Amino acid sequence: MICQTIRKGSDCAFMTAKGCGYNGGLCHEIVEACKGCARVTQIESGSYCSSCPEPAMKWKRGNCNLATHIVVAAAAPKAKVNPLKASKRGMQ
């Protein structure tokens, strides 16, 4: 449904016919770590995340899984080594 509280006019998953169904009935502003993300929307009352009503909870245990400005480098997989062959190579 369309938000009628803070982010007026934008689509919101928590909005119902009775009002905002999120904890407290309001979206929370972004935290410092969210700056630079493509999901941040500027509204007259402040900056809000378009995907999450409480961004601080997403950053509580590390990086936000919705953040577009953070690139995580994948670790190179280690090649499996057969211990029997490795011990024979060491004998030579």
C-alpha positions in Angstrom: 0.0 0.0 0.0 1.0 3.6 -0.3 2.5 5.1 2.9 0.5 7.8 4.6 2.8 8.6 7.6 6.4 9.7 6.8 7.2 8.6 3.3 3.9 9.8 1.8 3.3 8.6 -1.7 5.8 5.8 -1.7 5.0 2.1 -1.6 5.3 0.5 1.8 5.0 -3.2 2.8 4.0 -2.2 6.4 1.1 0.1 5.5 -2.4 -1.3 6.2 -5.9 0.1 6.1 -5.5 0.8 9.9 -2.2 2.7 9.5 1.4 1.8 9.7 1.9 -1.7 11.1 5.6 -1.4 11.8 6.8 -1.3 15.4 6.0 2.2 16.6 4.1 3.1 13.4 7.0 5.1 12.0 10.0 4.6 9.8 13.4 5.5 11.3 16.0 7.7 9.6 19.2 6.3 8.1 22.4 5.8 10.1 25.8 7.2 9.1 26.8 3.8 7.5 23.9 4.1 5.0 25.3 7.3 3.4 26.1 6.6 -0.2 23.6 3.7 -0.7 21.3 3.8 -3.7 18.3 2.9 -1.6 18.4 6.1 0.4 15.5 8.5 -0.4 15.5 12.2 0.5 12.2 13.5 1.9 11.4 16.9 3.5 11.6 15.4 7.0 15.0 13.6 6.4 16.7 10.6 4.7 15.0 7.2 4.8 15.8 3.8 3.4 13.4 2.6 0.7 13.8 -1.0 1.7 14.0 -1.1 5.4 12.0 0.8 8.0 14.7 0.7 10.7 18.2 0.8 9.1 20.1 0.7 12.4 18.9 -2.9 13.0 20.5 -3.9 9.6 23.9 -2.6 10.7 23.7 -4.0 14.2 25.7 -7.2 13.4 27.9 -6.0 10.6 27.2 -4.9 7.1 23.7 -4.4 5.9 22.7 -7.1 3.4 20.8 -4.5 1.3 23.6 -1.9 1.0 24.5 -1.1 -2.5 27.6 0.9 -1.7 29.5 -2.0 0.0 31.4 -4.5 -2.2 32.5 -7.7 -0.5 35.4 -9.5 -2.2 34.9 -13.2 -2.4 37.7 -15.3 -0.9 39.6 -17.5 -3.3 38.8 -21.1 -2.7 41.7 -23.2 -1.5 42.7 -26.1 -3.7 42.2 -29.5 -2.1 45.4 -31.3 -1.4 45.5 -35.0 -1.1 47.6 -35.7 2.0 49.0 -39.0 0.6 50.3 -37.4 -2.5 51.7 -34.5 -0.6 53.7 -36.8 1.7 55.1 -38.6 -1.4 56.1 -35.3 -2.9 58.0 -34.4 0.3 60.0 -37.5 0.1 61.7 -36.7 -3.2 
